[in-house]
Amino acid sequence: MMMRRLIKPSPTMPDSTPKQSPAPPEAATLPQPGNALGRRADASPILSARVLLEVCPPAVKDRDKAYAVLRQSFSCYNAFHAVSVPDLQDASEFKRQRDRVPSEEFAGWLRHLTGKPLGLYKVSVSCNKEEFLAWLERVAKLDCGDIFLVGADSSETIHGEECLDLPTAARLAHEKGFTCGGIIIPTRRTQFAARPASLDEGVRVLTKIRDHGLKFFSTQILYESEWMCCFLFDLVRSMDTKEVPKIFLTFSPFVCREDIAFARNTLGVYIPADAERLLNGARSMREASISSLLGVWERISSFARDIGFPQDQLGVNVEYLDSRNPRNVDAAFELAEEFGRILHRR
């Protein structure tokens, strides 16, 4: 089904003047999780949102350019409901050394740029208990009570004894009044079989919900629907509808061949051969990618509706791959805006 596309605002010249990241607001002026002004879990902005926009902290050397691009994009698009900030692990995840703007410093800058609610990711195994508690204090000062917890990237990875596992991190965060979420990788199983099956990931997610109190999840970047549909079916068969968590399907529009290579080779995104041929053969990869992702959403959301998955528990998370590329950032904002129109608050 063809979707009405956005009429984009006419671009303006970005502000290229270097600007320092402003300091976060004073802690006393903001409601914080766990205190008298804090939110209840059922009042979590992430739980009530349908469209998240994931905004990546840039490398320090690219900060001025990335901030100028983001100022431009936030001034043009605002139909999404909340903003999430990932915890990028360059050394362990991307096998590279990069001096990056810390996620909470970047979130503080975003707090001054937009009034949208914030949700921050944290890789628990990257820190010990004291470091994690200190991070929670800094995040609370940003008026952020929702966090996504990410565990080890593999059960075979060996971490130090002081590194926090996800259950411990979730318990500590809950004690401080935070609402916690996690991530879903629908293709993750013992063996990646030709026929989609997501039982292994389904068991992991059920444990995180029932034993560790996680309330919402974002997925790996999706470019096809079958694996996610299998996962949703597993979930619906395994739990009462009242237990079903909020799930944000993650989409990222590609604008060049390098995006496809990075997504597949570095992030482990499953991109079907026919989808890749479609993107590479299109006159505009950006337009073809956005159209393809809207189709993936339509197929997954229709299947979810047919199997009885609560519609208000299914949302989207839109991210970009390259903060230095204005076309990449703008494409993600455009897609988030389109989803904001489709999934407008009722």
Residue frames as qw, qx, qy, qz and C-alpha x, y, z in Angstrom:
[[0.000, 0.890, 0.456, 0.000, 0.00, 0.00, 0.00],
 [0.424, 0.470, -0.025, 0.774, 1.48, 3.33, -1.03],
 [0.374, -0.656, -0.413, 0.510, 2.04, 5.81, 1.77],
 [0.186, 0.951, 0.115, 0.217, 1.72, 9.58, 1.37],
 [0.697, 0.061, -0.190, 0.688, 5.22, 11.00, 1.52],
 [0.287, -0.738, -0.249, 0.557, 6.24, 14.08, 3.42],
 [0.379, 0.840, 0.078, 0.380, 6.63, 17.48, 1.82],
 [0.696, -0.230, -0.239, 0.637, 10.01, 18.39, 3.20],
 [0.110, -0.944, -0.093, 0.295, 10.69, 21.88, 4.53],
 [0.577, 0.750, -0.163, 0.280, 13.08, 23.87, 2.39],
 [0.795, -0.231, -0.224, 0.515, 16.59, 23.44, 3.79],
 [0.050, -0.988, 0.103, -0.100, 18.46, 26.31, 5.35],
 [0.510, 0.560, -0.534, 0.376, 22.17, 26.77, 5.79],
 [0.775, -0.464, -0.386, 0.187, 23.31, 25.00, 8.98],
 [0.242, -0.936, 0.219, -0.130, 24.99, 27.02, 11.69],
 [0.847, 0.269, -0.329, 0.320, 28.65, 26.13, 11.37],
 [0.073, -0.752, 0.401, -0.518, 29.80, 28.21, 14.36],
 [0.531, 0.017, -0.796, 0.290, 31.49, 25.90, 16.87],
 [0.523, -0.587, 0.059, -0.615, 29.49, 25.69, 20.09],
 [0.060, 0.262, -0.879, 0.394, 30.39, 24.08, 23.38],
 [0.453, -0.404, -0.780, -0.153, 27.98, 21.58, 24.91],
 [0.322, -0.608, 0.142, -0.712, 25.90, 23.52, 27.46],
 [0.001, 0.154, -0.867, 0.473, 25.93, 22.28, 31.02],
 [0.307, -0.447, -0.820, -0.183, 22.88, 20.26, 32.09],
 [0.354, -0.698, -0.100, -0.614, 20.25, 22.12, 34.13],
 [0.146, -0.429, 0.679, -0.578, 20.70, 22.27, 37.90],
 [0.267, -0.121, -0.956, 0.020, 19.60, 19.02, 39.54],
 [0.080, 0.311, 0.652, -0.687, 17.28, 20.81, 41.97],
 [0.389, 0.330, -0.073, -0.857, 15.16, 22.18, 39.10],
 [0.546, 0.168, -0.669, -0.475, 14.34, 18.80, 37.57],
 [0.864, -0.243, 0.215, -0.385, 12.20, 15.90, 38.79],
 [0.174, 0.511, -0.842, -0.022, 14.38, 12.86, 39.38],
 [0.774, -0.117, -0.585, -0.212, 13.60, 9.14, 39.51],
 [0.634, -0.158, -0.653, 0.383, 13.27, 7.84, 43.03],
 [0.107, -0.059, -0.416, 0.901, 12.50, 11.16, 44.75],
 [0.248, 0.484, 0.620, -0.565, 9.22, 12.84, 45.68],
 [0.406, 0.619, -0.099, -0.665, 8.92, 14.36, 42.20],
 [0.111, -0.280, 0.873, 0.385, 9.90, 11.22, 40.34],
 [0.622, 0.104, -0.403, -0.663, 7.74, 9.36, 37.83],
 [0.780, -0.076, 0.560, -0.269, 5.82, 6.18, 38.48],
 [0.353, -0.146, 0.826, 0.414, 6.70, 3.28, 36.17],
 [0.374, 0.564, 0.730, 0.096, 3.28, 3.46, 34.54],
 [0.163, 0.939, 0.125, -0.277, 3.92, 7.14, 33.75],
 [0.554, -0.314, 0.481, 0.603, 7.13, 6.39, 31.82],
 [0.364, 0.682, -0.161, -0.614, 7.36, 8.55, 28.67],
 [0.091, 0.340, -0.858, -0.375, 8.96, 5.66, 26.78],
 [0.217, 0.232, 0.940, -0.127, 6.10, 3.33, 27.67],
 [0.362, 0.685, 0.450, -0.444, 3.57, 5.84, 26.35],
 [0.139, 0.628, -0.423, -0.639, 5.53, 6.69, 23.18],
 [0.871, 0.363, 0.322, -0.080, 5.01, 5.07, 19.78],
 [0.691, 0.643, -0.051, 0.325, 7.90, 6.64, 17.84],
 [0.589, -0.682, 0.159, 0.404, 11.46, 6.96, 19.15],
 [0.553, 0.791, -0.202, 0.167, 14.29, 8.74, 17.36],
 [0.843, -0.379, 0.055, 0.379, 17.72, 7.32, 18.24],
 [0.259, 0.937, -0.170, 0.160, 20.38, 10.04, 18.11],
 [0.904, -0.033, -0.170, 0.392, 24.04, 8.99, 18.27],
 [0.366, -0.854, 0.156, 0.336, 26.76, 10.84, 20.20],
 [0.672, 0.712, -0.166, 0.114, 29.32, 11.96, 17.60],
 [0.779, -0.009, -0.165, 0.605, 33.08, 11.65, 17.72],
 [0.309, -0.748, -0.146, 0.568, 34.66, 14.61, 19.51],
 [0.291, -0.245, 0.423, 0.822, 36.46, 15.71, 16.34],
 [0.009, -0.356, -0.691, -0.629, 33.14, 15.76, 14.45],
 [0.086, -0.526, -0.683, 0.499, 31.11, 17.41, 17.21],
 [0.103, 0.454, 0.028, -0.885, 30.64, 20.86, 15.65],
 [0.278, 0.103, -0.657, -0.693, 29.51, 19.51, 12.29],
 [0.247, -0.301, -0.920, -0.039, 27.25, 16.86, 13.83],
 [0.044, -0.510, -0.565, 0.647, 25.65, 19.38, 16.21],
 [0.195, 0.340, -0.200, -0.898, 24.98, 21.79, 13.35],
 [0.309, -0.061, -0.812, -0.492, 23.28, 19.02, 11.35],
 [0.227, -0.405, -0.857, 0.225, 21.17, 18.02, 14.35],
 [0.057, 0.435, 0.299, -0.847, 20.11, 21.60, 15.08],
 [0.299, 0.189, -0.467, -0.811, 18.88, 21.84, 11.51],
 [0.348, -0.156, -0.886, -0.265, 17.04, 18.51, 11.64],
 [0.157, -0.425, -0.756, 0.473, 15.36, 19.13, 15.00],
 [0.146, 0.375, 0.094, -0.911, 14.14, 22.50, 13.72],
 [0.388, 0.154, -0.560, -0.715, 12.43, 20.83, 10.73],
 [0.613, -0.156, -0.734, -0.247, 10.96, 17.63, 12.21],
 [0.178, -0.285, 0.622, -0.708, 9.09, 17.06, 15.47],
 [0.762, -0.132, -0.249, -0.584, 6.37, 14.42, 14.98],
 [0.640, 0.028, -0.740, 0.207, 8.28, 11.70, 16.90],
 [0.606, -0.702, -0.261, -0.268, 7.51, 11.24, 20.60],
 [0.656, -0.709, 0.223, 0.130, 10.83, 10.66, 22.40],
 [0.454, 0.746, -0.480, 0.083, 14.59, 10.62, 21.81],
 [0.926, -0.344, 0.099, 0.118, 16.94, 7.76, 22.72],
 [0.143, 0.850, -0.508, 0.018, 20.73, 7.91, 23.02],
 [0.964, 0.050, -0.252, 0.063, 22.81, 4.74, 22.48],
 [0.527, -0.731, 0.417, 0.119, 25.88, 3.73, 24.48],
 [0.775, 0.577, -0.257, -0.003, 28.34, 3.14, 21.65],
 [0.733, -0.520, 0.392, 0.194, 31.23, 0.84, 22.50],
 [0.493, 0.774, -0.339, -0.207, 33.75, 1.66, 19.78],
 [0.042, -0.571, 0.820, -0.008, 36.57, -0.59, 20.97],
 [0.424, -0.035, 0.888, -0.176, 34.52, -3.72, 21.71],
 [0.620, 0.527, 0.497, -0.302, 31.67, -3.34, 19.22],
 [0.571, 0.812, -0.019, -0.121, 33.30, -1.63, 16.24],
 [0.869, -0.085, 0.142, 0.466, 36.93, -2.70, 16.86],
 [0.397, 0.625, 0.039, 0.670, 38.19, 0.87, 16.62],
 [0.392, -0.411, -0.381, 0.729, 39.50, 3.61, 18.88],
 [0.054, 0.611, 0.343, 0.711, 37.45, 6.81, 18.82],
 [0.124, -0.172, -0.481, 0.851, 37.18, 9.68, 21.27],
 [0.161, -0.530, -0.672, -0.491, 33.40, 10.13, 21.46],
 [0.287, -0.414, 0.168, -0.847, 31.20, 12.65, 23.24],
 [0.038, 0.055, 0.917, -0.392, 29.94, 10.87, 26.41],
 [0.150, -0.467, -0.785, -0.378, 26.31, 9.81, 26.09],
 [0.252, -0.729, -0.551, 0.317, 25.10, 11.74, 29.16],
 [0.185, -0.455, 0.096, 0.866, 26.93, 14.91, 28.04],
 [0.036, -0.103, -0.661, -0.743, 25.34, 14.54, 24.62],
 [0.211, -0.595, -0.770, -0.086, 21.93, 13.93, 26.23],
 [0.226, -0.637, -0.319, 0.664, 22.39, 17.14, 28.23],
 [0.042, -0.231, 0.373, 0.897, 22.95, 19.03, 24.98],
 [0.160, -0.329, -0.795, -0.484, 19.82, 17.40, 23.51],
 [0.201, -0.613, -0.676, 0.357, 17.86, 18.40, 26.62],
 [0.051, -0.571, -0.052, 0.818, 18.49, 22.05, 25.68],
 [0.045, 0.134, -0.631, -0.763, 17.72, 21.40, 22.00],
 [0.468, -0.249, -0.648, -0.546, 14.39, 19.61, 22.32],
 [0.492, -0.310, 0.419, -0.697, 11.67, 19.16, 24.89],
 [0.832, 0.026, -0.470, -0.293, 11.15, 15.51, 23.89],
 [0.794, -0.519, 0.287, -0.131, 11.54, 12.90, 26.68],
 [0.278, 0.648, -0.709, -0.016, 14.88, 11.10, 26.79],
 [0.965, -0.207, 0.139, -0.084, 15.82, 7.42, 27.11],
 [0.095, 0.765, -0.636, -0.045, 19.48, 6.41, 27.48],
 [0.946, 0.100, -0.308, 0.004, 21.13, 3.08, 26.69],
 [0.274, -0.748, 0.586, -0.149, 23.80, 1.56, 28.94],
 [0.784, 0.228, -0.576, 0.027, 26.02, -1.46, 28.29],
 [0.709, -0.675, 0.076, -0.190, 26.13, -2.92, 31.79],
 [0.932, -0.132, 0.037, 0.336, 29.27, -4.99, 31.31],
 [0.482, 0.633, -0.085, 0.600, 31.24, -1.84, 30.45],
 [0.123, -0.648, 0.331, -0.674, 31.28, -0.72, 34.10],
 [0.332, -0.101, -0.851, 0.395, 31.32, -1.87, 37.72],
 [0.246, -0.688, -0.676, 0.093, 28.70, -1.22, 40.38],
 [0.260, -0.623, -0.177, 0.717, 30.11, 2.13, 41.56],
 [0.096, -0.141, 0.453, 0.875, 30.47, 3.43, 38.01],
 [0.121, -0.440, -0.781, -0.427, 26.94, 2.36, 37.13],
 [0.254, -0.729, -0.558, 0.305, 25.43, 4.05, 40.20],
 [0.207, -0.496, 0.065, 0.841, 27.33, 7.24, 39.39],
 [0.016, 0.103, 0.649, 0.754, 26.01, 7.06, 35.82],
 [0.173, -0.620, -0.757, -0.113, 22.45, 6.68, 37.13],
 [0.237, -0.684, -0.313, 0.615, 22.90, 9.83, 39.22],
 [0.111, -0.302, 0.337, 0.885, 24.06, 11.82, 36.19],
 [0.074, -0.295, -0.778, -0.549, 21.18, 10.51, 34.08],
 [0.185, -0.673, -0.682, 0.217, 18.62, 11.38, 36.77],
 [0.164, -0.567, -0.086, 0.803, 19.81, 15.00, 36.66],
 [0.024, 0.063, -0.570, -0.819, 18.74, 15.08, 32.99],
 [0.615, 0.164, 0.287, -0.716, 15.11, 14.32, 33.98],
 [0.606, 0.253, -0.670, -0.347, 15.50, 10.87, 32.40],
 [0.612, -0.291, 0.596, -0.431, 13.83, 7.97, 34.18],
 [0.934, 0.275, 0.151, -0.172, 13.89, 5.44, 31.32],
 [0.078, -0.669, 0.698, 0.243, 16.98, 3.42, 30.41],
 [0.920, 0.279, -0.221, -0.166, 17.72, 0.58, 27.99],
 [0.527, -0.602, 0.599, 0.035, 20.08, -2.00, 29.49],
 [0.773, 0.494, -0.378, -0.124, 22.35, -3.98, 27.18],
 [0.827, -0.448, 0.335, 0.061, 24.22, -7.06, 28.38],
 [0.401, -0.427, 0.671, 0.455, 27.17, -8.89, 26.87],
 [0.516, 0.484, -0.360, -0.608, 27.18, -9.18, 23.08],
 [0.731, 0.176, -0.639, -0.160, 27.84, -12.92, 23.39],
 [0.842, -0.506, 0.061, -0.177, 27.57, -15.53, 26.12],
 [0.912, 0.081, -0.089, 0.393, 31.09, -16.62, 25.15],
 [0.246, 0.740, -0.203, 0.592, 32.61, -13.19, 25.84],
 [0.667, -0.356, -0.473, 0.453, 34.65, -13.12, 29.06],
 [0.046, -0.831, 0.013, -0.555, 34.35, -9.98, 31.20],
 [0.201, 0.347, -0.644, 0.651, 36.04, -8.96, 34.43],
 [0.304, -0.364, -0.836, 0.275, 34.60, -10.04, 37.77],
 [0.025, -0.401, -0.371, 0.837, 33.58, -6.47, 38.62],
 [0.185, -0.036, -0.489, -0.852, 31.62, -5.97, 35.40],
 [0.503, 0.145, 0.490, -0.697, 27.87, -5.78, 35.96],
 [0.104, 0.228, 0.907, 0.340, 25.61, -8.36, 34.41],
 [0.233, -0.363, -0.392, -0.812, 22.20, -7.24, 33.19],
 [0.549, -0.570, -0.606, -0.082, 20.14, -8.68, 36.10],
 [0.498, -0.420, -0.345, 0.676, 22.27, -6.82, 38.67],
 [0.115, 0.045, 0.160, 0.979, 22.13, -3.59, 36.67],
 [0.348, -0.477, -0.551, -0.590, 18.34, -3.86, 36.38],
 [0.562, -0.572, -0.557, 0.214, 17.97, -4.41, 40.14],
 [0.391, -0.293, -0.170, 0.856, 20.15, -1.39, 40.97],
 [0.036, -0.182, -0.332, -0.925, 18.28, 0.81, 38.49],
 [0.439, -0.554, -0.619, -0.342, 14.88, -0.26, 39.80],
 [0.528, -0.507, -0.473, 0.490, 15.99, 0.55, 43.35],
 [0.223, -0.238, 0.002, 0.945, 16.78, 4.09, 42.16],
 [0.366, 0.589, 0.403, -0.597, 13.33, 4.50, 40.58],
 [0.173, 0.411, -0.576, -0.685, 14.22, 3.92, 36.91],
 [0.852, 0.308, 0.286, -0.312, 12.03, 2.09, 34.41],
 [0.294, -0.480, 0.735, 0.379, 14.21, -0.38, 32.49],
 [0.830, 0.469, 0.017, -0.301, 14.11, -1.81, 29.01],
 [0.616, -0.330, 0.630, 0.338, 16.37, -3.95, 26.85],
 [0.325, 0.510, -0.517, -0.606, 17.08, -5.00, 23.29],
 [0.843, 0.179, 0.478, -0.170, 15.79, -7.77, 21.03],
 [0.107, 0.490, -0.704, -0.503, 17.72, -9.47, 18.23],
 [0.840, 0.154, 0.199, -0.481, 15.07, -11.61, 16.48],
 [0.779, 0.455, -0.425, -0.078, 17.62, -13.53, 14.41],
 [0.031, -0.574, 0.754, -0.319, 19.67, -14.57, 17.46],
 [0.944, -0.160, 0.081, -0.276, 19.54, -18.31, 18.06],
 [0.736, -0.407, 0.496, 0.216, 21.95, -21.21, 18.45],
 [0.439, -0.001, 0.644, 0.627, 22.24, -21.60, 14.70],
 [0.327, 0.485, -0.058, -0.809, 21.08, -19.14, 12.09],
 [0.481, 0.212, 0.840, 0.133, 18.82, -21.47, 10.09],
 [0.028, 0.145, 0.563, 0.813, 17.34, -20.83, 6.69],
 [0.342, -0.613, -0.624, -0.344, 13.85, -21.15, 8.18],
 [0.098, -0.558, 0.285, -0.773, 13.23, -18.32, 10.67],
 [0.703, -0.474, -0.529, 0.041, 12.94, -19.39, 14.30],
 [0.047, 0.665, -0.289, 0.687, 13.39, -17.19, 17.34],
 [0.777, -0.492, -0.388, -0.060, 12.88, -19.52, 20.29],
 [0.661, -0.090, -0.339, 0.663, 16.26, -18.76, 21.85],
 [0.083, 0.257, -0.078, 0.960, 15.72, -15.01, 21.87],
 [0.544, -0.511, -0.356, -0.562, 12.13, -15.50, 23.02],
 [0.769, -0.402, -0.441, 0.230, 13.32, -17.37, 26.12],
 [0.456, 0.022, -0.235, 0.858, 15.87, -14.63, 26.88],
 [0.154, -0.378, -0.116, -0.905, 13.27, -11.88, 26.60],
 [0.672, -0.516, -0.434, -0.305, 10.74, -13.73, 28.75],
 [0.700, -0.285, -0.406, 0.513, 13.40, -14.06, 31.47],
 [0.249, 0.142, -0.095, 0.953, 14.19, -10.35, 31.26],
 [0.384, -0.460, -0.271, -0.753, 10.49, -9.49, 31.60],
 [0.766, -0.475, -0.370, -0.227, 9.45, -11.90, 34.33],
 [0.798, -0.304, -0.292, 0.431, 12.63, -12.20, 36.39],
 [0.479, -0.105, -0.058, 0.869, 14.28, -8.81, 35.89],
 [0.042, 0.742, 0.456, -0.490, 11.33, -6.44, 35.40],
 [0.163, -0.165, 0.417, 0.879, 12.15, -5.04, 31.96],
 [0.374, 0.577, 0.507, -0.520, 9.17, -3.17, 30.50],
 [0.562, 0.780, 0.008, -0.275, 10.17, -2.20, 26.96],
 [0.702, -0.169, 0.521, 0.455, 12.54, -3.29, 24.20],
 [0.417, 0.742, -0.257, -0.457, 14.01, -2.01, 20.98],
 [0.944, 0.166, 0.269, 0.094, 15.05, -4.41, 18.23],
 [0.484, -0.245, 0.495, 0.678, 18.07, -4.76, 16.03],
 [0.289, 0.448, -0.279, -0.799, 17.73, -2.87, 12.72],
 [0.624, 0.289, 0.719, -0.100, 15.12, -4.64, 10.59],
 [0.220, 0.412, -0.468, -0.750, 15.02, -4.92, 6.79],
 [0.438, -0.097, -0.795, -0.409, 12.62, -7.85, 6.55],
 [0.573, -0.365, 0.112, -0.725, 9.55, -8.95, 8.47],
 [0.825, -0.079, -0.524, -0.195, 9.56, -12.74, 8.79],
 [0.505, 0.072, -0.679, 0.528, 12.01, -13.12, 11.67],
 [0.138, -0.136, 0.392, -0.900, 10.25, -10.48, 13.75],
 [0.709, -0.143, -0.227, -0.653, 6.83, -11.97, 13.04],
 [0.753, -0.041, -0.650, 0.089, 8.09, -15.34, 14.28],
 [0.266, 0.090, -0.597, 0.751, 9.37, -13.68, 17.46],
 [0.401, -0.157, 0.140, -0.892, 6.05, -11.89, 18.10],
 [0.795, -0.115, -0.438, -0.404, 4.19, -15.17, 17.59],
 [0.600, 0.010, -0.696, 0.394, 6.47, -16.91, 20.11],
 [0.022, 0.123, -0.449, 0.885, 5.82, -14.10, 22.58],
 [0.584, -0.153, -0.086, -0.792, 2.03, -14.13, 22.20],
 [0.803, -0.086, -0.566, -0.166, 1.94, -17.91, 22.67],
 [0.585, 0.035, -0.632, 0.507, 4.06, -17.71, 25.82],
 [0.147, -0.156, -0.485, 0.848, 2.44, -14.95, 27.87],
 [0.090, 0.746, 0.628, -0.204, -0.79, -13.22, 28.77],
 [0.327, 0.709, 0.259, 0.569, -1.51, -10.05, 26.77],
 [0.346, -0.932, -0.051, -0.096, -1.24, -8.03, 30.00],
 [0.733, -0.486, 0.245, 0.408, 2.40, -9.14, 30.31],
 [0.691, 0.504, 0.250, 0.453, 3.37, -8.14, 26.76],
 [0.401, -0.523, -0.006, 0.752, 6.13, -5.49, 26.83],
 [0.355, 0.876, -0.005, -0.327, 6.39, -2.40, 24.67],
 [0.729, -0.032, 0.468, 0.498, 8.43, -3.28, 21.58],
 [0.222, 0.843, -0.134, -0.470, 10.00, -0.69, 19.30],
 [0.847, 0.319, 0.314, 0.286, 10.89, -2.01, 15.83],
 [0.285, -0.699, 0.251, 0.606, 14.15, -0.38, 14.76],
 [0.675, 0.626, 0.317, 0.227, 14.52, 1.00, 11.24],
 [0.315, -0.660, 0.248, 0.636, 17.42, 2.85, 9.66],
 [0.669, 0.725, 0.135, -0.092, 17.22, 4.23, 6.11],
 [0.681, -0.187, 0.369, 0.604, 20.30, 3.68, 3.94],
 [0.301, 0.884, 0.009, -0.359, 21.53, 6.40, 1.61],
 [0.351, 0.715, -0.582, -0.165, 24.63, 4.76, 0.07],
 [0.861, 0.138, -0.490, -0.013, 26.31, 1.38, -0.44],
 [0.264, 0.368, -0.670, 0.588, 28.61, 2.02, 2.52],
 [0.550, -0.284, 0.332, -0.712, 25.56, 2.01, 4.80],
 [0.936, 0.029, -0.193, -0.294, 24.61, -1.47, 3.65],
 [0.691, 0.313, -0.569, 0.318, 28.14, -2.81, 4.13],
 [0.016, -0.388, 0.576, -0.719, 28.45, -1.26, 7.61],
 [0.717, -0.216, 0.172, -0.641, 25.04, -2.51, 8.74],
 [0.955, 0.078, -0.248, -0.143, 25.73, -6.06, 7.60],
 [0.720, 0.316, -0.484, 0.385, 29.42, -6.48, 8.38],
 [0.152, 0.330, -0.528, 0.768, 29.74, -4.45, 11.59],
 [0.483, -0.186, 0.327, -0.791, 26.26, -4.38, 13.13],
 [0.141, 0.015, 0.989, -0.036, 25.21, -7.87, 12.01],
 [0.542, 0.346, 0.210, -0.736, 21.99, -6.69, 10.39],
 [0.478, 0.190, 0.833, 0.202, 20.20, -9.30, 8.27],
 [0.348, 0.552, -0.143, -0.744, 19.52, -7.77, 4.83],
 [0.781, 0.283, 0.556, -0.016, 17.79, -10.15, 2.38],
 [0.442, -0.070, 0.552, 0.704, 19.37, -10.39, -1.06],
 [0.194, 0.646, 0.609, 0.417, 16.25, -9.09, -2.81],
 [0.204, -0.933, -0.229, 0.189, 16.11, -6.05, -0.54],
 [0.444, -0.552, 0.315, 0.632, 19.76, -5.27, -1.26],
 [0.382, 0.233, 0.634, 0.631, 19.22, -5.60, -5.03],
 [0.040, 0.845, 0.510, 0.157, 16.26, -3.24, -4.79],
 [0.311, -0.878, -0.029, 0.364, 18.25, -0.62, -2.91],
 [0.462, -0.371, 0.467, 0.656, 21.34, -0.84, -5.12],
 [0.314, 0.328, 0.684, 0.571, 19.25, -0.63, -8.30],
 [0.023, 0.855, 0.494, -0.155, 17.15, 2.35, -7.25],
 [0.338, 0.715, 0.065, 0.609, 17.68, 5.85, -8.65],
 [0.193, -0.661, 0.353, -0.633, 17.55, 7.11, -5.05],
 [0.494, -0.042, -0.829, 0.257, 18.62, 4.63, -2.39],
 [0.083, 0.007, 0.512, -0.855, 17.22, 6.95, 0.28],
 [0.598, 0.045, -0.065, -0.798, 13.73, 6.99, -1.24],
 [0.720, 0.056, -0.651, -0.232, 13.76, 3.25, -1.92],
 [0.337, 0.050, -0.798, 0.497, 14.97, 2.51, 1.61],
 [0.287, 0.017, 0.401, -0.870, 12.28, 4.62, 3.28],
 [0.707, 0.076, -0.272, -0.648, 9.58, 3.04, 1.12],
 [0.632, 0.093, -0.769, 0.021, 10.91, -0.47, 1.85],
 [0.158, 0.030, -0.742, 0.651, 10.97, 0.14, 5.61],
 [0.495, 0.023, 0.174, -0.851, 7.42, 1.48, 5.62],
 [0.761, 0.086, -0.498, -0.407, 6.46, -1.79, 3.89],
 [0.458, 0.079, -0.820, 0.334, 8.26, -3.86, 6.54],
 [0.175, -0.013, 0.532, -0.829, 6.38, -1.97, 9.25],
 [0.656, 0.055, -0.129, -0.742, 3.06, -2.57, 7.49],
 [0.717, 0.073, -0.676, -0.153, 3.68, -6.32, 7.24],
 [0.324, 0.032, -0.784, 0.528, 4.82, -6.73, 10.86],
 [0.270, 0.016, 0.392, -0.879, 2.08, -4.52, 12.34],
 [0.704, 0.035, -0.310, -0.638, -0.60, -6.30, 10.29],
 [0.646, 0.028, -0.760, 0.070, 0.65, -9.71, 11.46],
 [0.118, 0.042, -0.674, 0.728, 0.81, -8.48, 15.06],
 [0.500, -0.005, 0.119, -0.858, -2.79, -7.32, 14.84],
 [0.747, 0.050, -0.517, -0.416, -3.88, -10.68, 13.40],
 [0.613, -0.016, -0.749, 0.252, -2.31, -12.70, 16.23],
 [0.519, -0.758, -0.384, -0.094, -3.67, -10.46, 18.98],
 [0.549, -0.086, -0.241, 0.796, -0.52, -8.53, 19.89],
 [0.070, -0.837, -0.393, 0.375, -1.71, -5.29, 21.58],
 [0.508, 0.691, 0.209, 0.470, -1.38, -2.53, 18.98],
 [0.141, -0.958, 0.103, -0.228, -0.45, 0.15, 21.48],
 [0.731, -0.554, 0.350, 0.191, 2.47, -2.03, 22.59],
 [0.745, 0.207, 0.372, 0.512, 4.12, -1.91, 19.16],
 [0.062, 0.948, -0.025, -0.312, 6.12, 1.15, 18.16],
 [0.778, 0.508, -0.022, 0.369, 9.14, 2.13, 16.08],
 [0.479, -0.732, 0.184, 0.448, 12.66, 3.31, 16.81],
 [0.662, 0.719, 0.052, 0.206, 14.39, 5.14, 13.95],
 [0.556, -0.658, 0.245, 0.445, 18.16, 5.58, 13.89],
 [0.544, 0.805, -0.232, -0.042, 20.88, 6.80, 11.52],
 [0.948, -0.044, -0.027, 0.314, 24.25, 5.19, 10.89],
 [0.598, 0.157, -0.003, 0.786, 26.55, 8.17, 10.22],
 [0.181, -0.840, -0.341, 0.381, 26.32, 11.37, 12.26],
 [0.285, -0.455, 0.300, 0.788, 28.79, 13.05, 9.90],
 [0.113, 0.187, 0.723, 0.655, 26.59, 12.57, 6.83],
 [0.319, 0.177, 0.221, -0.904, 23.74, 15.13, 6.66],
 [0.580, 0.062, -0.540, -0.607, 21.88, 12.96, 4.12],
 [0.453, -0.097, -0.876, 0.133, 21.95, 9.99, 6.49],
 [0.032, -0.217, -0.608, 0.763, 20.73, 12.03, 9.46],
 [0.386, 0.175, -0.053, -0.904, 18.04, 13.80, 7.47],
 [0.535, -0.016, -0.734, -0.418, 16.71, 10.53, 6.05],
 [0.319, -0.217, -0.852, 0.354, 16.27, 9.14, 9.58],
 [0.123, 0.270, 0.373, -0.879, 14.46, 12.29, 10.73],
 [0.459, 0.114, -0.385, -0.793, 12.22, 12.13, 7.66],
 [0.506, -0.121, -0.839, -0.160, 11.31, 8.50, 8.36],
 [0.180, -0.264, -0.724, 0.612, 10.65, 9.26, 12.05],
 [0.265, 0.207, 0.075, -0.939, 8.40, 12.13, 10.97],
 [0.527, 0.010, -0.611, -0.591, 6.46, 9.85, 8.66],
 [0.439, -0.217, -0.858, 0.157, 5.98, 7.28, 11.42],
 [0.018, -0.213, -0.492, 0.844, 4.92, 10.07, 13.74],
 [0.450, 0.112, -0.192, -0.865, 2.13, 10.92, 11.31],
 [0.581, -0.055, -0.752, -0.306, 1.13, 7.28, 10.93],
 [0.558, -0.330, -0.710, 0.274, 1.23, 6.53, 14.65],
 [0.075, -0.507, 0.129, -0.849, -0.01, 9.86, 15.94],
 [0.003, -0.066, -0.788, 0.612, -1.09, 9.94, 19.56],
 [0.301, -0.488, -0.677, -0.460, -4.79, 9.24, 20.02]]
